[in-house]
Structures are given as C-alpha cells and as structure tokens.
Amino acid sequence: MKEEDYQQLLEKYKAKVKKEFGEGASKPATQFTTKEYSEFKRELYPTRYSLYEKACNFSEKLLKLTADKKKAPIIQKDLDVCHLNVTPSGVQSLAILLPIAVILFGSFFGYLLGITLMGTVGQPSFFFVFFFLVLGGLLIPALQKFPGFMANTWRMKASNQMVQSIFYVVTYMRHTSNLERAIEFAADHLSPPLSLDFRKILWDVETQKYSNIRESADSYLETWKEWNKEFVEAFHLIESSLFETSEDRRLALLDKSLDVILNGTYENMLHYAHNLKSPMTMLHMLGIILPILGLVILPLVVSFMSGDGTSTIKTAVYISMLYNVSLPIGVFYLGKTILSKRPAGYGAVDISEQKGFKKLRNVNIPLGKKLVISVNPFYFCVMIFVVMLLIGFSPIILHNLSPDFEIQDAAGKYKFLDYICPPGIPGCEHAERVGPYGIGSSLLSLVVTAGIGVSVGLFFALRSKNVIKVREKTKQLEDEFSSALFQLGNRLGDGIPAEIAFAKVAENMQGTTSGEFFSLAERNMTKLGVGLEESLFDQKVGAVVTFPSKVIESSMKVLLESIKKGPRIAAQALLSMSRYIKEIHRVEERLKDLMADVISSMKAQVKFLTPAISGVVIGITSMISTILTQLSAKLTSFASTGESVGGWGDMMEIFGIGIPTFHFQIIVGLYIVQIAYILTVLSNGIENGADKLGERYSLGKNLINSTLLFCFLAGTVMLLFNVFAMAIMKNSLGV
C-alpha cells in the first residue's frame, strides 16, 4: 500500500471514530503521557494546582459553559503552560459556580452571625450579607483570570531557572554534541517547574508526538516567544551548533548562546527596575501608608459612634473586616501582580526538599551520641500560640467566669478589667457591661498579637534555621568555585591525573570552603580507597552530598564525563565552566544593585516604620478610650445622684465610649503581622525570585522582630499616654 493511500485511510477512520464518539473536528489532539511523566507530575506538582484542576473538572460536569471564542485560546495557552488537564469550559464553569456558592452560603451564615453578634432577631445586621455579595461579585472576574495568574507564576518560577538551563545545556554540549542528552542532563539538575518542562520535551519524543528532539523543543519554545525572547534565541543558537562542522565555530555558537541570555536577563531586569517605582509607590500608599494614617484618625471616628455594647461589637467587626480581610487581600493581589511581571533572574534551590536534608527542617534534640529525636516545629509553635492566646484573652475569660472580678489600685484609677456600663444606663447588669477598658487588659492584649506573630515567625525560623546554614556554606563555595575550577582545569591541562590535581588544588586553597571541598574528595580517594566518582557522589561520604549545590554537582558530572575523553578535554570543559560561573555571578551582582533601592525601602517598612507608627496609634487610642470611659463614668455617677452635669451631659450624646483598646489593639496587631508577611514575601520575590527557603528564613526573622517591636512600642506608649490621660482628667474634672 502506498504511503498516500495509507494516510487517507487513516484520516478516514479517525474522522469516523470522532463522529461516533461525538467529538468535534476542532477538538485538539489527545496529549499522550507516559506513566513516568504522570508520576513525576504527581510528586512535584503544587497541591493547589491539583485542587484547582479537580474543581474545574467537577464544575464542568455540573454546569458546562462555553468559553468566549476570543478568550478560549488564551485560556488554553495558560492551562498548557501549567500542564493542567482542564478545558476553558471548566474554567468558566468554576468561575460561576464557586461565586454563587460563596454568595449563598456566605450570606446565609453571615446573616446568622450578624444576628448572634450584633443584635436580636428583630434587629439583624446585613453587613455580612452585603460583604459576601461584593466578594462573590469580585470572585467571578478573578477566577476567570486565575489561569493567567497561575501561568504567570509558573513562568516566573521557570524563568528564574532559564540561565541555569542554558548553562547546563551548553556545558554538556561543549564536550558532547548531543541535544537530547544535553536536555536530559539539564532536566536532572534543574528544579521544578522547568525540569518538568524539559522532561516533557523528552517524553513527547518518546511517545512519538514529535519525530525528533528538535521538533519537540521548537514546539516548547513557541510558548516562550512572547515572554522571554532571549531564551528562545539562545536555544536556537544551541540547535544551530549541531550543524557546524568546525569545532571552533560550534564552541563559539555555544558561548554566544550563554552571552545572549545573560545580557538579555540584565536588560530585562533593568527595565523592570525602572518600571517598578510606580506600582511600588501605589502599593505603599494604598496598602500601608493610607491604612496607617487611617489608624491615626480611627480612634476619633470610633469615639463618635454610639457607646452601647452592641455598637462596640459592630465597630470591632467592621474594622476587623476592613483591616484583617479586605486590605490584606488587596495588598496581596497588588504584590502578586507586581511579582508576575518580574523577568528571568536567579532562583535559589530549596535544598530542604532534597534527600538527606529533610530532617534539618525539624528541631533535632540530641539524647546521646547516636540517638537524636527529630520533632516538627509545628507542635512547638502551636503550644506557644495556645498558651499566649489563653494569657491574652484571660480578661474576657475571667469576666465570663466571675463578672464581679476586678483588680485595681488603692485610688481606683487604674483597673485590670474595667467593664463599664454604656452611657445613659447607670447601674446596668453585668451582661450589659462593655469592655474590657482597663490598662491591664489592654497590655495583656499585646500578648495575643505577640502569640500570633511570634508563633508563626518561630515556625518559619525553626523550619529554615538548620537548612540555611548549609546553603550559606554552599553559596560561599559557589562564589569561590570559579577560581577553584580554573586551577583544577590548569592542573588537568598539564596532564596531571584528576586524583593528584584534586590534592594540588586543596593544598593551594587551604583554609577556604573550596579547599575543604577538594580536600574532602581527595581524602575519600586516599584513605577510603574509592574512585573519583564515589569520592564525589557517594551518598554517605561524597563531597557533593556535603555541599548540596546544583552548580557544583553539574561541574563534577561534566568532569566525570569529559575526563573519559582525556585530561585535555576535561581541562577545556572546566575552564569554560569557570568562565560561565564567573559571568553568571557578575550579572547576578548587577541585578542586586538594580533592586537595592526598592528592596531597602520595603525592608525598612517591614522592620521599623509600620510597627512603630502603629504602636503610637495604639497608645493614642488607649488615651482617648481612658478619657472617654472616665468621663462617662463620672457623668453617669452625677446622673445617678441627681446632680446637675450642665453642658457635659450633652457632650456624652455626641461622644460614645469608643471601642476598647483591648479589641482595637488585637485588630491592628493582626494587621501588622499580615502586612509583615505580605511585604516579606514580596521583597524576597523581587530580590531573589522563586526562593522558598530564603522566603521562610526572612519570614522567620521579620515576623518575630516586627511583632515584638510593635508590642514593645505599643505597650510603652500605652502606659505613658494613660498616665497623661489620668492627669488630664484629674485637672479637668477631679476624677
């Protein structure tokens, strides 16, 4: 049978099968996947992506909506980038069903909550109903854009590894001109998500979706034409080197490919740094400056509100929904939008996910020479959180257990709980009293804020403390490694065997981290009698295992591959790698210099400015609350004894007693913790890209430091301002 007849017959039966199964002619071809690819995706795929995938497919079964013809190809492209087995119809279905569920269930439970917290059945509050209506309405466009948001996040993480990917491919192809083996080498040394993309290139060839590796690679590069032209150009230069007959021209093309992506990375980051000023200013103003200025005025606004118990709860809930829900979500969305536009950079590897280092994420308690108990820090932090919450909420607990309980000084000026009757209700029952307004309760509320911030910060700190030490030591080795490779390459170029060359380099670099690395490898060979490969990669004593770095690991693997072809080939490979590492380090330092202004400003906001200003605001609130409560108590006392209060009685109709400092401080303190978290994640993402380990380490430091600073300043200012308030009341009314 001729080839043409065979193809016609094949197409005929394909069309018949599609017709019988009701498939449209426009449906894309089925994507073949291997068992290995599916297992790899399941192990390394983010959990939230899998949940989104299941939610979309489930929604499509319940409500099948047709996506807009213009938007469907864009959504499909975003889904393909994230390797999601979802259709645009599923995305549209979820974007309608989930907001409807949020509106219905949220409004229902919000209405019940409003009745419980804010009034009787006859006077319910529709605040939560309105809130969930607005939230559901905003969720519809947000969920429709969610695939694009995920695709941008995926691209950012992948683009952080693109320089490394080109580096690995070029390094391998310098000594072995085989694109398939080079992509496999890069996939083995890269971290997700780019390693997943590279493996997909290989598996598409294995499943015969494409006839050769070039077609598969070119199809993958199509997805990056709009986002990273330098990566596409560099990869095409690598492909062109396969057709060069001259060895010098082939190596020149490989060198050119790395230069292209390095220079492109620097130029893209330069433009990003220039364009970053405007969105960062908007983020600071809308998310930090204006809310903090609002906190300054808020105590005065609150004091004008009605002073009964119901309105106090309403006020606290309204402020909490604004500062602890709406504002953090808005700031987080703005921050993620800024991060999604970040070009390719350098993302550090999270070594805590590698075998042999997972135990370092726990708190290791040695009980002997060989016995070590490894405990997850989560349990420590939960215990601290619960204890501090019980201490912080002890004023409310004590009041509910014993309404008459009170601690005060001899003069009765400073009270611990200070639950008071609302204005106009003298001699009210304990259930009608509002509080706690006491200075002791206000100070104890700081323990709640400290409990939240310190417990979360301590979890991240303990989770990253041991691992970051290993990575810092490894980074120090990477900084020195270019000169070490240069020396090793020169030694090999002189015809010295690799075992002796290692000893020479270790001797010359004695006292440095590089010297320690080569000394360990040389000692394994001489004392343990193992070969070069085992001395480097043995799981127990290997030098590469002791210093977990993908750059070092790939360098040593290149050494092992190239030394099989002779010491001179190995020398050339190591010398070129030395130059590459030096160039990458130089560009990385220039990128950090570009971001220095923005990063320093954000760090100042997290570490000092936001906690300090908010601490002063809490002190002002406490002073206003003290004055109003003392004034209310005095006027209520006058009214109960029948004395004339003159014009002061009319003032209490204007001024309420305001929200207790106890509640207000917890709301503001939680906002400080949330803003510190969001700004730390944002600053780390701008500076380092997708660096989870660095993010956890920064969160550990910033959450603990900013929370404790806020609590210290708020407590100090609170005490001082309360002394001033009592002096003012004594001079004015003789209270």
N, C-alpha and C positions, 0 to 999 in steps of 0.2 A: 504494500500500500504506500502511495506517495505521501510525502510529508504534508502537502497542502490538503489532500483528502482526509488525512488523519485529523488535522486541526479543525476542518469543517465539521467532521463527525463529532469531535469532542465538544465544540461550541454548541452544536445542535442538542446534544444530550444534556449539557449544562443548562441551556435555556429551558428544556423540558422539565428538568428537576426543579429549577427555580419556580416554574409555573405551578407545578404540582404542590409545592410547599408554600405557595402564596408569597413568594419573595419578589419584590420589585426589581426591575432591571437596574435601578440606580443604587441598590444596596451595595456597600463596599465589600470587597472580597474578605473572606474569613481570615483572621490572623492566626497562623499556626504557631503554637508554642510547645516547647518540649517540657518534659517532666522536670528537668533540671532548672529550666528558666522559671517555671511556676514555683518550685521550692525556693529558689533564690529570691524571687519576688515576695513570697510569703514571709520569709525570715527577715528581710531587710526593709520591707515596705512600711511606711509610717502607719500606725494603727488608725489615726484619724482619717487617712485616705481610704482604708478598707471599710471603715464605718460609713463614710460618705458614699462609697461605691455600692454598698448593700442598701443604703437608704434610697438612693436614686433608682436602683433596680426594683425595689419594693414599691416605691411610689408609682413607677411606670406601670406596674401590674394593676394598681388600684385605679389610677387615673392617667390614661395615655393621652398626652397632649402633643400636638405637632409644633415643633420649634419654628421660629421665623426663618424663611428661606435664606435671608441675608445673614442672619446671625448663626445659623446651624453650622456652616463650615468653620466659622471662627471658634465656636464652642468645641467642635470635634477636634480641631487642631490643638486646643488647650488640653483636652482629655487625652489625646495621643501623647503629648509631651509628658504627662504624669503617668502614662501607662495604665490609665483607668479603663476598665471594660464597662463603659457606660455610654449611652446614646444621648444626644441633645434633647430628645423627648423625655428621658428620665430626669435630666436636669430641670427642665421646665415643670415637670410634674411635682418634683420635690419643692421647687420654688413657690408653688401654690399651696400644696397640702400642708407643709410644715407651718407657714404663717397662719393658715386657717386654724390649725390645732393650737397654736400659741394664743391666738386671739380668743378662741372659745374657752379653752381650759384656763388660761391666764386670767381672763375677765371673770370667770366663774369663781375661781379660788381667790382672786383679788377682791371681789365683792364680799365674799365671806370674811376675808381677812380685814377688810375695811369695817365691817360690822363689829368684828371682835375687838379691834384695836381702837376704833375711833368713834364709837357711838353705839346707840341702841339700834334695834331693828327699824324703828321709825325714823332714824336719822343716819342712814348709812353714808359712807363716803365713796364717790365714784372716781376717786383719784387713780386707783389701781386699774379700774376698767379702762379709763382713758389712756393710762400708761401702756397697757398691753395692746390696745388698739393701734397706738402710734408705733409700738415696737413691731407688731405684725406687719403693718404697712411698710416699714423700713426694711423688714426682712426679705420682702419679695424681690426688690431690685438687688439686694445684697447677695441672695442665693443665686440669682441669675448670673451674677458676675463672679460667683465663687470659683468656677473652673479656671477663669482667667487669673484670679488671685492665687490659686494653687499652682498654676503653671508658672507664674512669675516667681513664686517662692522656689519652685523646683529649678527654674532657670538660674536664679541667684545662687543656689547651692551648687548647681552643676558648673556654673561659670567660674566659681571660686577654684575649681579644680582643673580648669582648662589649660592654664600654663603648665601645670604639673603633667597633664595628659600628653601635651605636645612634647614636653621634656622627656617623658618615659618612652614615647614612640620614637623620637629622634635618637635617643641614647641607644635603644636596641638596634635601630636600623643602621647605625654607624658601623656596626660590626657584622650585622646580618640583614641583608636587604630582602626582608620578607614582611609584607604589610600585615598579613594575618597573624603571624607570630608576634609582631610588634604590638598590635591591638590587644592580643591576649595578655602580653606582658604588662601593658598599661592597665587592663581591667583587673589584673591580680593585685596591683599596687595602689590603685585608686580606691577611694571610699565611695559609698552611695552618695548621691544618685548617679554620678557619671559612670561609675563602674557598671551599674545596671544598664545604662545606655550602650556601653561598649560590648557587654556580653550579648545584648540584643542584636547588635550588628553581626556578631559571630553566629548566633543561633538562627538568624534569618537566612544565612548561607547554608547552615546545616539542614534546616527544614526545607531547603530549595525554594524559598520565597524569592531569592535572588540567585543568579547563576554563579556570581563570584563576589569576592570581598569588596571590590571597588564599587560595584553597583549598590551593595548594601550600605557602604559607608557614604556614598553620594546621596542616597535617599535619606539617610540620617542627617547629613549636613544641610539638607533643604530646610529643616526645622530651625536652623540657626542663622539663616541668611538675614533675617530681619533684626536679629538680636545681637549677634556677635560675628561681624564680617571678618574680623581678623582671625578668628578660629577657623573659619571656613577656608580663608586664603592660605593659612599655614598648613592645613591638612591637604589642600590641593598641591602645595609645593612638595609635601612629603610623597604624595602619589606620583608627582612628576619625576621624582628622583629614581623611581623604579625603571624608568625608560632611558636613563642616562647610561651610555656605555663607558664614559670616562669616570674613573673613580674620584678624581678631584672635583669635577662638576657635580657629581652625586652628593658628595660631602658638603659642597658649597650650598646646594639647594636645601639640605637638611639644616645647616646653620642659619640660612636665610629664613626658614620657617619659624625657628625659635625667636629670631630677631623681630619678625613681623608681629608675633603675638605679644612679645614683651613691650614693644613700642606702642602697639595698639592698646594694650592694657593701661599704660601710663597716660596716653592721650584721653582715653575714655574716662579714667578716674579724674583727670584734670578738669574735664567738662562737668563731671558730676559734682566735684568740689565747688566749682563756680556756681552751679545751679542750685546748690544745697542751701544757700543762705536764705533765700526767700521762704521755702517750705519750713525750714527750721525756725525761722522767726515767727511764722504763723503758728507752729506747734507750741513754741514757748508762750506766745501771747494767749492763745485760746485754751491751752491745756494747763498752763502753770501760772503765768502772771495774773491774768484776769480772775481765775478762781481764787487765788490767794488774796488779791485785792478785794474780792467779794467777801472773803472771810473776815476782812477788817471791818466791813460795813455790816455784815450779817448780824453780829450781836445787837446792834442798834435796831435793825429791822425786826428781829425777833422780839425785842423788848416792847415794840408797839403792838404786838399781837395779843389776843385775849389770853388771860392767865389761868384759865381753869385747867384741870387735869387732862381733859380730852384734847384741848388745843395744844397742850405741851407735847403729847404723844404725836399728834398730827404734824406739828412743826418738826419734830425729830425725824419722823418717817420721810417727810418731804425733802428735808435737807439731805438725808441719807440716800434717797433715790437719786438726787441730783449729783452729789459728790462721790458716792461709792458705787454707782451703777452707770449713769449717763456719761459723766465726764471721763472716767477711766476707759469706757468703751470707745468714746470719741477720740481720745488721745492715742489709744492703742491702734485704732484704724488709721489715723493720720501717720503714725510712726511706721506701720507696716506698708503703707503706700509709699512712703519715702524710701524704705528699705528695698521695695520691689524694683525700684529703678536703679539700684546700685549695679554698676557694671562688674565685669570679671575682676577678681582680685586673688587673694590667697586665703584659703580656709584651712585652718589647722585641723589635724586629725584628732578625734576623740579616742585616745588610747584606752580609756576606761572600758570601752566596748570590746577590746581585744582579749583574746585568751591569755590567761596569766596575770591580768591586771584588774579583772572584775572584783577580786577580793579587796583591792585597795579602795574601793568605793565605800566599804564598810568601816566601822570602828573596830579595830583589831586589839583585843586585850590579851597580852601575854600572861599565861599562868605557869609557864615553865620554859625550858629550853626548846622543847618541841611542841608544846601544847599552846595553841592560840585560839581564843574564842572570837569569832567574827560576827558582829551584830550590826544589823541595818540601822543607820542613824535615824530613820523614820520613827522608831519606837522611843528613842530618847527625846526627840523633838515633840512628839505627841504628849509625852508625860509632862514636859516643861509647859507646853501650851495649856493643858488641862489644869495644872496646879496654879499657873498665873491667872487663868480665867476665873478660877474659884476665888482667889485672893482679890482680884479686881472687882468682881461682882458681889463681893461679900456685903457691901452696904445694902443692896437690894435683897439679898438672901436674909440678912439679919432683920430687916424691916418686915419682910413677909412672915418670918418665924415669930418675931416679937415686935409688934407695932409700937410699943412703948419704949423700946430700947433706944438709948441715946447716951453719948459721951460728950461732955462739954467742959470748958474751963470754969473756974470759980465765978467769974463775972458773967458767964453765959454768952460771951461774944463769939467764940469760936466753937462750932458744933461739928460732930463727926458725921451724922446723917442729915439732920436738919430737913425733915419733911414738914412742909408748911401748908396751911390752909390757903386756897385760892382767894384772891381779893373779893371782898363782899360776902364771904361765907365764914364768919367768925365761929369758932367752936365746932368745926366740921368733924365728921367721923374719920377714923384712921384710913378707911378705904378711899376717902375723897381727897386725902392729902397728896401733895405733889412734891416730888423731889427725886433724889437727894440733892440739896443745895449746899451741904456742909463742905468746908475746906478739906476735911479728912477724906470724904468721899471723892471729891474732885482729884485729890492727889492719888487715891487708890485707882481711879480710872486710868491713870497713866500705866499702871501695871497691865491692864488689858491690852493697850497699844503695844507695850514692850513685849508682852506674851506673843502677840501675833507676829510682829516684825522679827523678834529675836529667834523664835522657834522656826520660822520659815528660813531666815538667813542662816541659822545654825545647821539646818538640814543641808542646804547647798554647800556650806563651808566644809562640813564633815564629809560630804559626798565627793568633794573635789580636792581636799587638802593633801592627801597622800599621792593622788594621781598627778597633781600639778607639779609636785616636786620632781617626779620622774620626767615629766615633759620639759620642765625648765632646764634640767640637766641635759636632756636630749637636744633642746634648742641651742644650748651652749656648744654642744658637739657639732651641730649643723653649721653654726657660724664659723667654726674653725675648720670644717671638713674640707673646704675647697683647697686650702693650703696643704692639708694633710694628703689629699688625693694628688695634688701636684707633686709633692715629694715622693709619694708611692709610685706615681707614673714615671718619674725620672729614674727611680731605682730599677723599675722593671725594664725601662728603656736601655739601661746599661747591661741588660742580660742577667740580672740577679734573680734567682728563684723567688717566688712570692713569699715563701716562708721566711727567708732571710730578709727580704725587703720589709716585711712587717716589723721585724725586730729592729731594723735600722730606723724606721720612722718612729717607732715607740721610744727609742733612745733619744732621737733628736727633739721630740715633742714631750719630753718628760715633764710632769707637773701640770699638764693641760688635760682637758677632758678627752681630746683626740688621742693623746698619748696613753691615757687609761684604756681607751677602746682598743687600740692596736696592741698594747701590752697584754690585755686580756686574751685577744685572739692568738698572740704568739705563745703565751703561757699554756693555753689549751693544747697547742700543737706540740710543744716541747715536753711538758710534764704529763699530759694525758695521752700523748701519742696518737692523737686523732688527725685526720686530714684537714685541709684548708676549709672545705665546705662544712664539716662538722664543727670545727672551731668557731665558725661564724654563725651557723644556723641551728645548732643543737638546742633542743627545747629546754634543757636544764642549764647548760653552761655556756651557750652560744653568746658571742659578743653582741650580735644584732638583737638578740632577745633581751639583753640587759639594757640596751639603748633603743627603744621602740620608735624608729623613725622610718617612714617610707622612703625618704631620700637616701638614707644610709643603706637601707635594705636593698633598694634597686641598684645602688652603686656597687655593692658587693656581689649582687647577682650578675650584673654586667661584667664584673671582674672574672667571676667563675666561668661565664660563657665565652668571654673573649680570650682568656688565658689558654683555652683549649686550642686556639689557633696560633699560639705563640706569645712570648712575652712582649714583643714589639707591638703587636695588635692590641694587647691588653694595655700597654703604656699609652698608646694613642687614645683609646677609649676613656681611660681615666683622666688624661689631660683635658680632653674635650668636656668631660663631666665636670671637672674642676672649674672650667671657664663658665659653663652653664650655671652652676650653683652660685658662682660669684655674681653673674649678671642678674640672676633672679633676686639675690639678696640686695643688690644695688637698687633695682626698681622697687622692691618692697619698702626700702627705707625712704625712697622718694614719695611713695604713696602715703606713708605715715606722716610725712612732713606736710603733704597737702591737706590732710584731715585734722591736723593738730589744733587749729583754731576752734573748729566745731566741736571736737571731742572734749577739749579743755572746758569749753563753756557748759556742755552738758554735764560733765563730771562735777563742776562747781555747783550747778543746780541741785544735783542729787546729794552731794556730800554736805553742803552748808546752807545755801540760800533758802531753799524750800523748807527744810526743817526749822531753820532759825526764825524765818518770818512767821511760820505757822505757830511756833512756840510762843511768840509775842502775842499773836492774835488770841490764843487760848487764855493768856494772862489778862488781856483786856476784857474778854468775855466773862471771866471769873469775877473781875472787879465790878462790871456792870450788874451781873447777877447778884452779887453780895449787896450792892447799894439798893437795888430794887426789892430784894427779899426783906432786907432790914427795914426799908421804908414801908413796905406792905404790912409787915408785922406790927410796926409802930402805929400806923393808921388804923389797922384792924383793932388794935388794943384800945385806941381812942374811941372808936365807934362802939365797941362793946361796953365801955364805961359811960357812954353818953356824952363824952367831951366833944367840944367843937374842934373840927380839924381845919376849918377855914378853907382856903384855896387848895390845900394839899389833897382834899378829897376828890376834887375834880381831876387832879393830875393822875390819880390811880385809874380813872376811867380811860385816860389816854394811854398810859403805860401799863403793860401787863407785868408779870414777874419774869417773863422770858423763859428760855429753855435752860434746864440745869446744866452747869458746866460739866457734870459727870457724863451726860449723854452727848453734848456737843464735842467734848474732847475725844470721845471714842470715835465719832464720825470723822473728825478731822485727822485723828491719828491713823485710822484705817486708810484714809485718802493719801496720807504721806507714804504709807507702806506701798500702796498701789502705784503711786507716781514713781517712787524709787525703783520699783520692779520694772515698770514700763521703760523708763529712761535708761536704766542699766542695760536692758535687752537691746534697746535701740542704739545706744552708743557703742556697745560691743559689736552689733551687726554692721554699723557704718565703718568701724575701725578694722575689724577682723573678718567680716563676712560671716559665713556659717561656721562658728566655732563654739560648739555646745559646752565643751569643757571650760573654756575661758569665760563663757557666759555664766556657768554655775559658780565659778570661783569669784567673779565680780559681784554676782548677786549675794553671795555669802558675806562679802566684805561690806557692800553698800547698804544692804538691808539692816544689818546689825548696827553699823555706825550711824546711819541717818536716823534710825528709830531711837537709839539711845540718846543721840544729840537732841532730837525733838523732845523726848521725855524729860531730859535734864533741864533744858531751857524753859519748857512749859511749866515744870514744877517750880523752878526758881522764880520766874516772872509771876506765877500764880500766887506764891507766898508773899512776894513784895507788894503786888497790887492789892491783895486782900488787906494787908496792913494799911496801905494808903486809903482803901475804901472805908475801913473802920474809923480811921482818923477823920475822914470827911464826914461820915455820919455822926461822929461824936461832936464835931464842931457845929454841924448844921442843926441836928435835932436832939443832940444829947443822948443818942442811942448807945 
